[in-house]
Amino acid sequence: MLNLQLAIKYSKAMFLLAQEEGKLVQYGAELKALAEAVEDAPELKAFLESPMIPRQAKQEVAEKVFAGELSPMVMNFLRFLLDKQRVPLLGEIVNQYENFSNEAQGILVADVTTARVLSEALGDRLKTKLGELTGKQIKLRTHLDEKLLGGAVVRMGDTLIDGSLKSRMKALEAQLLAD
């Protein structure tokens, strides 16, 4: 719980700085790339997260690895995380930052689960329809679940739209058994 609170606090601070500088998207992309780079390199991750390694050594390595890749603000944020030994929170910080950024930009994330890969045309139609329903710009995150058989399940915040073949079949079964 404390880690989530810290992640929210740090992401909110970074979000406010990015908003003030008009660099919401840029800093968001840099933070995401940073988190992915750390996650994709287990040795680097272990090094940066280790409490046994001096902070100065971590900062020197971070400077060499990310030199020219990160803006000064994001690099300073990484230094801060290293200083406070909060690098393990980086993934959650990025998630929370994205939530703040999306809200500020009027973007609603829709998690769409389908049985098969969603075509680009169908994805675009779905985004348009959901945008009309919500009055917001929609960003799709797609997921696959072959158990759905067909159709789609859409989750937007607290709203769930289940148009899957699996749920329709269950409803039909319940109706037949009730009769």
C-alpha positions as CSV (number, residue, x, y, z in Angstrom):
1,M,0.0,0.0,0.0
2,L,2.8,2.4,0.9
3,N,4.5,1.6,-2.4
4,L,1.4,2.5,-4.4
5,Q,1.0,5.7,-2.5
6,L,4.6,6.6,-3.2
7,A,4.2,5.7,-6.9
8,I,1.2,7.9,-7.1
9,K,3.0,10.8,-5.3
10,Y,6.1,10.5,-7.6
11,S,4.1,10.2,-10.8
12,K,1.8,13.1,-9.8
13,A,4.9,15.3,-9.2
14,M,6.4,14.3,-12.6
15,F,3.0,14.8,-14.3
16,L,2.6,18.3,-12.9
17,L,6.1,19.2,-14.0
18,A,5.4,17.8,-17.5
19,Q,2.1,19.7,-17.7
20,E,3.8,22.9,-16.6
21,E,6.4,22.5,-19.3
22,G,3.9,21.3,-22.0
23,K,5.6,18.0,-22.4
24,L,3.1,15.5,-21.2
25,V,3.4,13.2,-24.1
26,Q,7.2,13.5,-24.4
27,Y,7.9,12.8,-20.7
28,G,5.4,10.0,-20.7
29,A,7.1,8.3,-23.7
30,E,10.5,8.7,-22.1
31,L,9.3,7.3,-18.8
32,K,7.8,4.3,-20.5
33,A,10.9,3.7,-22.6
34,L,13.0,4.0,-19.4
35,A,10.8,1.5,-17.6
36,E,10.9,-0.9,-20.5
37,A,14.7,-0.6,-20.9
38,V,15.2,-1.4,-17.2
39,E,12.7,-4.3,-17.3
40,D,14.2,-5.8,-20.5
41,A,17.7,-5.9,-19.0
42,P,17.6,-8.1,-15.9
43,E,21.3,-7.3,-15.0
44,L,20.7,-3.6,-15.2
45,K,17.5,-3.9,-13.2
46,A,19.2,-5.9,-10.5
47,F,22.1,-3.4,-10.4
48,L,19.9,-0.3,-10.1
49,E,17.6,-1.9,-7.5
50,S,20.3,-3.4,-5.3
51,P,20.6,-1.8,-1.9
52,M,24.2,-3.1,-1.7
53,I,25.5,-1.0,-4.5
54,P,26.4,2.6,-3.7
55,R,24.1,5.3,-5.1
56,Q,27.0,7.0,-6.8
57,A,27.9,3.9,-8.8
58,K,24.2,3.5,-9.8
59,Q,24.0,7.1,-11.0
60,E,27.2,6.8,-13.0
61,V,25.9,3.7,-14.8
62,A,22.5,5.3,-15.4
63,E,24.3,8.4,-16.8
64,K,26.3,6.2,-19.3
65,V,23.4,3.9,-20.2
66,F,20.8,6.7,-20.7
67,A,23.0,9.5,-21.9
68,G,21.3,11.3,-24.8
69,E,18.2,9.1,-24.5
70,L,16.4,11.0,-21.8
71,S,15.6,14.7,-21.4
72,P,17.3,16.5,-18.5
73,M,14.0,16.4,-16.5
74,V,13.5,12.7,-16.8
75,M,17.2,12.0,-16.2
76,N,16.9,14.1,-13.0
77,F,13.8,12.1,-12.0
78,L,15.8,8.9,-12.5
79,R,18.6,10.3,-10.3
80,F,16.0,11.1,-7.7
81,L,14.6,7.5,-7.8
82,L,18.1,6.1,-7.5
83,D,18.8,8.4,-4.6
84,K,15.7,7.3,-2.7
85,Q,16.1,3.7,-3.8
86,R,12.7,3.7,-5.5
87,V,13.6,2.2,-8.9
88,P,11.5,-0.9,-8.1
89,L,8.5,1.5,-8.3
90,L,9.3,2.7,-11.8
91,G,6.7,0.5,-13.5
92,E,3.9,1.6,-11.3
93,I,5.0,5.2,-11.5
94,V,4.7,5.0,-15.3
95,N,1.2,3.4,-15.0
96,Q,0.1,6.2,-12.7
97,Y,1.7,8.9,-14.9
98,E,-0.2,7.5,-17.9
99,N,-3.5,7.6,-16.0
100,F,-2.9,11.3,-15.0
101,S,-1.8,12.2,-18.5
102,N,-4.8,10.4,-20.2
103,E,-7.2,12.1,-17.9
104,A,-5.7,15.6,-18.6
105,Q,-5.9,15.0,-22.3
106,G,-9.5,13.6,-22.2
107,I,-8.4,10.2,-23.2
108,L,-10.2,7.1,-22.0
109,V,-8.5,3.8,-22.1
110,A,-10.6,0.9,-23.3
111,D,-9.3,-2.6,-22.6
112,V,-10.7,-4.8,-25.4
113,T,-10.5,-8.5,-25.1
114,T,-11.3,-10.6,-28.2
115,A,-10.9,-14.2,-29.3
116,R,-8.9,-13.2,-32.3
117,V,-6.6,-10.4,-33.3
118,L,-8.7,-7.2,-33.8
119,S,-8.2,-5.8,-37.4
120,E,-7.1,-2.2,-37.7
121,A,-10.4,-1.3,-39.4
122,L,-12.5,-2.9,-36.8
123,G,-10.4,-1.3,-34.0
124,D,-10.9,2.1,-35.6
125,R,-14.7,1.5,-35.8
126,L,-14.8,0.4,-32.2
127,K,-12.8,3.5,-31.1
128,T,-15.2,5.8,-33.0
129,K,-18.3,4.1,-31.5
130,L,-16.9,4.1,-28.0
131,G,-15.9,7.8,-28.5
132,E,-19.4,8.7,-29.5
133,L,-20.8,6.8,-26.4
134,T,-18.4,8.5,-23.9
135,G,-17.7,11.8,-25.5
136,K,-14.0,11.2,-25.0
137,Q,-11.0,10.2,-27.2
138,I,-10.5,6.5,-26.9
139,K,-7.2,4.6,-26.7
140,L,-7.5,0.9,-27.2
141,R,-5.5,-1.8,-25.4
142,T,-6.2,-5.1,-26.9
143,H,-6.0,-8.5,-25.3
144,L,-6.6,-12.0,-26.6
145,D,-8.7,-14.7,-24.9
146,E,-9.6,-17.7,-27.1
147,K,-12.1,-18.8,-24.5
148,L,-14.5,-16.0,-25.6
149,L,-15.1,-17.9,-28.9
150,G,-16.1,-14.7,-30.6
151,G,-17.3,-11.1,-30.0
152,A,-15.5,-8.8,-27.6
153,V,-15.4,-7.7,-23.9
154,V,-14.7,-4.0,-23.4
155,R,-13.7,-2.5,-20.1
156,M,-13.5,1.3,-19.6
157,G,-12.9,2.2,-16.0
158,D,-15.8,0.8,-14.1
159,T,-17.9,0.1,-17.2
160,L,-18.0,-3.4,-18.6
161,I,-19.6,-4.2,-22.0
162,D,-19.7,-8.0,-22.6
163,G,-20.5,-8.7,-26.2
164,S,-18.7,-12.1,-26.2
165,L,-20.2,-15.2,-27.7
166,K,-19.3,-17.0,-24.5
167,S,-21.5,-14.8,-22.4
168,R,-24.4,-14.9,-24.9
169,M,-24.3,-18.7,-24.9
170,K,-24.4,-18.7,-21.1
171,A,-27.3,-16.3,-21.1
172,L,-29.1,-18.5,-23.6
173,E,-28.4,-21.6,-21.5
174,A,-29.8,-19.9,-18.4
175,Q,-32.9,-18.9,-20.3
176,L,-33.5,-22.4,-21.7
177,L,-33.0,-23.9,-18.2
178,A,-35.4,-21.4,-16.7
179,D,-38.1,-22.3,-19.2
